[in-house]
């Protein structure tokens, strides 16, 4: 068994740390407070949300993933499915069948657990009374079995053409549910701030903000050592520091490097610098098609700016020093290139520094094109 996972939600033994954040979220849930989780991409927000749900004893979690949500109807379909998919007492199924009659729920049996399940037809048309039914169901369930609603990738609501009236509609429903917590998580901080920190937004100051940052350095170091010891592999703190440096302490990227090191090493191995670079080459081989596609879709000038950020860093890209090193003369052209690189999610800005969304693409550029 490979003891590292990436690109998916991790829980149980694969989950590391965040005890204080989990305790804080649980306190807020029990106080029926709404919460918004801020954090960078791949930092582990989704895993945190799912782990909170898993550990909860007093509160049942209704999980809704809005990644790449397409429309208002799609959003409410996902919310309804989240309500149906949550783990309730058996007595709740009859209640759900009554409150969600507009969705014509179908009762089935899980082939593995043999427990009853409910599902809805994706072709069911979502009307205003159907939306009311979803929120009424949540309220009715909460009377018998306390629930909280976890909405992941909430910023993707902004991709819906008429998102402003949709946000107003959502807020009008949620603000009158005083004894149920809604927890919103998102991977693009600027967009989450647009929803929750913009005074003109319907969700302005509607949730208590919690920042999800890197896992504590020493705790994560010991976690990595212990996971490698499962296969009698020994990894030094020096190599772990190298991993932390190239990944900027982003949890998902750390897991990816560790998985690659595990896959390119053997039982009883001492993990060395050679092991580390062999693992990076494995990542390159897995992602090379994606890198080449990105490379081919950018203009020559955009690539030149990107290489400059990779080589000299993204903290002072409009400085005379950066321009001289890269041969730039026109600030507006550089800005347009940067805006494009952010729009296609190659770069993002964090604390006034432009960074690569994929640190391994940065390493690949440095190796092959600088």
C-alpha positions as CSV (number, residue, x, y, z in Angstrom):
1,X,0.0,0.0,0.0
2,X,1.3,3.4,-0.9
3,X,1.0,5.6,2.2
4,X,0.6,8.9,0.4
5,X,-2.4,10.2,-1.6
6,X,-2.8,13.3,-3.8
7,X,-5.3,14.7,-6.2
8,X,-8.2,13.5,-4.0
9,X,-9.6,14.0,-0.5
10,X,-7.6,12.4,2.2
11,X,-9.0,11.3,5.6
12,X,-8.2,9.0,8.5
13,X,-4.6,7.8,8.5
14,X,-3.8,9.9,5.4
15,X,-4.9,13.1,7.1
16,X,-2.3,15.0,9.2
17,X,-2.7,17.7,11.9
18,X,-5.0,20.7,11.9
19,X,-6.3,19.8,15.4
20,X,-6.8,23.4,16.4
21,X,-8.7,24.3,13.2
22,X,-10.9,21.2,13.5
23,X,-11.7,22.1,17.2
24,X,-12.5,25.7,16.2
25,X,-14.8,24.6,13.3
26,X,-16.6,22.2,15.6
27,X,-17.1,24.9,18.2
28,X,-18.7,27.1,15.6
29,X,-20.9,24.3,14.3
30,X,-22.2,23.6,17.7
31,X,-22.9,27.3,18.0
32,X,-24.8,27.3,14.7
33,X,-22.3,29.8,13.2
34,X,-21.6,30.1,9.5
35,X,-18.0,29.7,8.5
36,X,-15.9,30.6,5.4
37,X,-12.6,28.7,4.9
38,X,-9.9,30.7,3.1
39,X,-6.8,29.0,1.8
40,X,-4.6,28.5,-1.3
41,X,-5.1,25.8,-3.9
42,X,-4.2,22.2,-2.8
43,X,-3.6,23.3,0.8
44,X,-6.1,20.7,2.0
45,X,-9.5,22.6,2.5
46,X,-11.6,19.8,1.0
47,X,-9.9,17.2,3.1
48,X,-10.3,19.3,6.2
49,X,-14.1,19.6,5.5
50,X,-14.5,15.9,4.9
51,X,-12.4,15.1,8.0
52,X,-14.6,17.4,10.1
53,X,-17.7,15.6,8.8
54,X,-16.1,12.2,9.5
55,X,-15.2,13.0,13.1
56,X,-18.4,14.7,14.0
57,X,-20.5,12.8,16.5
58,X,-23.1,15.5,17.4
59,X,-23.6,16.9,13.9
60,X,-24.4,15.2,10.6
61,X,-22.6,16.8,7.6
62,X,-24.4,17.5,4.3
63,X,-21.6,17.8,1.7
64,X,-22.1,19.7,-1.5
65,X,-19.3,20.1,-4.2
66,X,-19.8,23.1,-6.5
67,X,-16.6,22.6,-8.6
68,X,-17.4,23.7,-12.2
69,X,-21.0,24.2,-11.4
70,X,-22.8,25.1,-14.7
71,X,-26.0,26.8,-13.8
72,X,-28.5,27.7,-11.1
73,X,-30.4,24.5,-11.8
74,X,-27.1,22.5,-11.6
75,X,-26.4,24.1,-8.2
76,X,-29.7,23.2,-6.7
77,X,-29.5,19.7,-8.1
78,X,-26.2,19.3,-6.3
79,X,-27.6,20.7,-3.1
80,X,-30.5,18.3,-3.3
81,X,-28.2,15.3,-3.9
82,X,-26.1,16.4,-1.0
83,X,-29.1,16.3,1.2
84,X,-30.1,12.8,0.0
85,X,-26.5,11.5,0.3
86,X,-25.9,12.4,3.9
87,X,-25.8,9.7,6.5
88,X,-29.1,9.9,8.5
89,X,-31.0,7.6,10.9
90,X,-33.3,5.2,9.0
91,X,-36.3,7.2,10.2
92,X,-35.2,10.2,8.2
93,X,-35.8,8.6,4.8
94,X,-39.6,8.7,5.1
95,X,-39.3,12.4,6.0
96,X,-37.0,13.1,3.0
97,X,-39.4,11.3,0.8
98,X,-42.2,13.7,1.9
99,X,-40.3,17.0,1.9
100,X,-38.6,16.4,-1.5
101,X,-41.6,15.1,-3.4
102,X,-40.9,17.7,-6.2
103,X,-37.7,15.7,-7.0
104,X,-39.5,12.3,-7.1
105,X,-36.9,10.6,-4.9
106,X,-36.3,6.9,-5.7
107,X,-35.7,4.6,-2.8
108,X,-33.0,1.9,-3.3
109,X,-30.7,-0.4,-1.4
110,X,-26.9,0.0,-1.3
111,X,-25.5,-3.3,-2.6
112,X,-22.6,-3.2,-0.1
113,X,-24.1,-1.9,3.1
114,X,-27.6,-3.1,2.4
115,X,-28.9,0.2,3.8
116,X,-31.6,2.2,2.1
117,X,-30.6,5.0,-0.3
118,X,-32.4,7.9,-2.0
119,X,-31.7,9.4,-5.4
120,X,-33.2,11.9,-7.8
121,X,-33.5,12.0,-11.5
122,X,-31.0,14.6,-12.9
123,X,-33.6,15.6,-15.5
124,X,-36.0,16.9,-12.8
125,X,-36.7,20.6,-13.5
126,X,-35.8,22.9,-10.6
127,X,-38.5,25.4,-9.7
128,X,-38.7,27.9,-6.9
129,X,-41.0,25.6,-4.9
130,X,-38.3,22.8,-5.4
131,X,-35.7,25.2,-3.9
132,X,-37.9,25.8,-0.9
133,X,-38.3,22.1,-0.6
134,X,-34.6,21.6,-0.3
135,X,-34.2,24.1,2.5
136,X,-37.3,22.9,4.2
137,X,-35.9,19.4,4.2
138,X,-32.7,20.6,5.8
139,X,-34.7,22.4,8.5
140,X,-37.0,19.4,9.1
141,X,-34.1,17.0,9.4
142,X,-32.3,19.3,11.8
143,X,-35.3,19.1,14.2
144,X,-34.6,15.4,14.7
145,X,-30.9,15.1,13.8
146,X,-28.6,18.0,14.0
147,X,-27.0,18.9,10.6
148,X,-24.5,21.3,9.1
149,X,-24.1,22.1,5.4
150,X,-20.5,22.0,3.9
151,X,-20.3,23.7,0.5
152,X,-17.0,23.1,-1.3
153,X,-15.5,25.2,-4.1
154,X,-18.1,27.9,-3.4
155,X,-16.3,30.5,-5.5
156,X,-17.4,28.6,-8.7
157,X,-20.8,30.1,-8.3
158,X,-19.2,33.2,-9.9
159,X,-18.9,31.2,-13.1
160,X,-22.7,31.2,-13.5
161,X,-23.8,33.9,-15.9
162,X,-26.4,35.4,-13.6
163,X,-24.5,34.7,-10.4
164,X,-25.5,37.9,-8.5
165,X,-29.2,37.2,-8.3
166,X,-28.4,33.6,-7.6
167,X,-26.2,34.6,-4.6
168,X,-29.1,36.9,-3.4
169,X,-31.5,34.0,-3.7
170,X,-29.2,31.7,-1.7
171,X,-28.6,34.3,0.9
172,X,-32.4,34.9,1.3
173,X,-32.9,31.3,2.1
174,X,-29.9,30.8,4.4
175,X,-30.2,33.9,6.5
176,X,-33.5,32.7,8.0
177,X,-32.1,29.3,9.0
178,X,-30.6,30.4,12.4
179,X,-29.8,27.1,14.0
180,X,-27.9,25.3,11.1
181,X,-24.3,26.1,10.2
182,X,-23.2,26.6,6.6
183,X,-19.5,26.1,6.0
184,X,-18.1,27.5,2.7
185,X,-14.7,26.5,1.3
186,X,-13.0,27.8,-1.8
187,X,-9.7,27.5,-3.6
188,X,-9.4,30.9,-5.1
189,X,-9.1,33.4,-2.3
190,X,-9.7,36.6,-4.3
191,X,-13.0,35.2,-5.5
192,X,-14.1,34.0,-2.1
193,X,-13.3,37.6,-0.8
194,X,-15.4,39.0,-3.7
195,X,-18.3,37.0,-2.2
196,X,-17.7,37.5,1.5
197,X,-15.7,40.7,1.8
198,X,-17.3,42.9,-0.9
199,X,-19.8,45.3,0.8
200,X,-22.1,45.0,-2.2
201,X,-22.2,41.2,-2.1
202,X,-25.3,39.5,-0.6
203,X,-23.0,37.3,1.4
204,X,-21.0,40.2,2.9
205,X,-19.8,39.4,6.4
206,X,-22.3,36.5,6.5
207,X,-19.7,33.9,7.8
208,X,-16.8,33.8,10.2
209,X,-13.6,33.6,8.3
210,X,-11.0,30.9,9.1
211,X,-7.7,30.7,7.2
212,X,-6.4,27.2,6.3
213,X,-2.6,27.5,6.1
214,X,0.2,25.1,5.9
215,X,0.3,22.2,8.4
216,X,2.7,22.8,11.3
217,X,6.3,22.2,10.1
218,X,7.5,19.8,12.8
219,X,4.2,17.8,12.8
220,X,4.3,17.4,9.1
221,X,7.9,16.3,9.2
222,X,7.2,13.6,11.7
223,X,4.1,12.5,9.7
224,X,6.2,12.1,6.5
225,X,8.9,10.1,8.4
226,X,6.3,7.8,9.9
227,X,4.6,7.2,6.6
228,X,7.9,6.2,4.9
229,X,8.7,3.9,7.8
230,X,5.7,1.8,6.8
231,X,7.8,0.5,4.0
232,X,11.0,0.5,6.1
233,X,12.2,3.5,4.1
234,X,14.3,6.1,5.9
235,X,13.9,9.8,4.8
236,X,16.1,12.5,6.4
237,X,14.9,15.9,7.5
238,X,17.3,17.4,4.9
239,X,15.3,15.7,2.1
240,X,12.0,16.7,3.7
241,X,13.1,20.3,3.8
242,X,13.9,20.1,0.1
243,X,10.3,18.9,-0.5
244,X,8.9,21.7,1.7
245,X,11.0,24.3,-0.3
246,X,9.9,23.3,-3.8
247,X,6.2,22.8,-2.8
248,X,6.0,26.0,-0.7
249,X,4.5,23.8,2.1
250,X,1.3,23.1,0.0
251,X,-0.1,19.9,1.3
252,X,-1.3,18.4,-1.9
253,X,2.0,19.0,-3.7
254,X,3.9,17.5,-0.7
255,X,1.8,14.4,-0.9
256,X,2.6,14.2,-4.7
257,X,6.3,14.3,-4.2
258,X,6.2,11.8,-1.4
259,X,4.1,9.4,-3.5
260,X,6.6,9.7,-6.3
261,X,9.6,9.1,-4.0
262,X,7.8,6.0,-2.6
263,X,7.1,4.7,-6.1
264,X,10.7,5.1,-7.3
265,X,12.2,3.6,-4.2
266,X,12.2,0.1,-2.6
267,X,11.6,-1.5,0.8
268,X,14.5,-0.7,3.1
269,X,15.9,2.2,1.0
270,X,17.6,5.3,2.3
271,X,16.0,8.2,0.6
272,X,18.8,10.4,-0.9
273,X,19.0,13.4,-3.3
274,X,19.1,10.9,-6.1
275,X,15.8,9.5,-4.9
276,X,14.3,12.9,-4.8
277,X,15.4,13.9,-8.3
278,X,14.3,10.5,-9.7
279,X,10.8,11.2,-8.2
280,X,10.7,14.6,-9.8
281,X,11.5,13.1,-13.2
282,X,8.6,10.6,-12.6
283,X,6.3,13.6,-12.0
284,X,7.6,15.2,-15.2
285,X,6.9,12.0,-17.2
286,X,3.3,11.8,-15.8
287,X,2.6,15.5,-16.5
288,X,4.7,16.1,-19.6
289,X,1.7,16.1,-22.0
290,X,0.0,18.8,-19.9
291,X,3.2,20.9,-19.8
292,X,3.6,20.7,-23.5
293,X,0.0,21.7,-24.1
294,X,0.4,24.7,-21.8
295,X,3.7,25.6,-23.5
296,X,2.0,25.4,-26.9
297,X,-1.0,27.6,-26.0
298,X,1.0,30.6,-24.8
299,X,2.4,33.3,-27.0
300,X,6.2,33.8,-27.2
301,X,6.0,36.9,-25.0
302,X,3.8,35.2,-22.4
303,X,6.3,32.4,-22.2
304,X,9.2,34.9,-21.8
305,X,7.4,36.5,-18.8
306,X,6.6,33.1,-17.4
307,X,10.3,32.0,-17.7
308,X,11.3,35.2,-16.0
309,X,9.0,34.5,-13.0
310,X,10.4,31.0,-12.8
311,X,14.0,32.1,-12.9
312,X,13.9,35.3,-10.8
313,X,10.8,35.0,-8.7
314,X,7.5,36.8,-8.8
315,X,7.8,39.3,-6.0
316,X,9.1,42.3,-8.0
317,X,8.1,41.7,-11.6
318,X,7.5,45.4,-12.3
319,X,10.9,46.4,-10.9
320,X,13.7,47.8,-13.1
321,X,15.9,44.9,-12.0
322,X,13.4,42.3,-13.3
323,X,12.9,44.2,-16.5
324,X,16.7,44.4,-17.1
325,X,17.3,40.7,-16.4
326,X,14.5,39.7,-18.9
327,X,14.9,42.4,-21.5
328,X,11.5,43.9,-21.0
329,X,10.7,47.5,-21.9
330,X,6.9,47.8,-21.8
331,X,5.2,47.4,-18.4
332,X,1.7,47.2,-19.9
333,X,2.7,44.3,-22.1
334,X,4.1,42.5,-19.0
335,X,0.9,43.2,-17.1
336,X,-1.2,41.8,-20.0
337,X,0.9,38.7,-20.0
338,X,0.6,38.3,-16.2
339,X,-3.2,38.8,-16.4
340,X,-3.4,36.1,-19.0
341,X,-1.2,33.7,-17.0
342,X,-3.5,34.2,-13.9
343,X,-6.7,33.8,-16.0
344,X,-5.6,30.4,-17.3
345,X,-4.5,29.5,-13.7
346,X,-0.8,29.0,-14.4
347,X,0.1,31.7,-11.9
348,X,-1.7,33.1,-8.9
349,X,-1.0,35.9,-6.6
350,X,-0.4,35.4,-2.9
351,X,0.7,38.2,-0.5
352,X,1.8,40.4,-3.4
353,X,3.9,37.6,-5.0
354,X,3.1,35.8,-8.3
355,X,3.5,32.1,-7.8
356,X,3.1,29.0,-10.0
357,X,-0.1,27.0,-9.4
358,X,1.9,23.9,-10.2
359,X,5.4,24.0,-8.7
360,X,6.5,21.0,-10.8
361,X,5.7,22.9,-14.0
362,X,8.1,25.6,-12.7
363,X,10.8,23.1,-12.2
364,X,10.2,21.6,-15.6
365,X,10.5,25.1,-17.2
366,X,13.7,25.8,-15.3
367,X,15.2,22.5,-16.4
368,X,14.2,22.6,-20.1
369,X,13.7,26.3,-21.1
370,X,15.9,28.6,-19.1
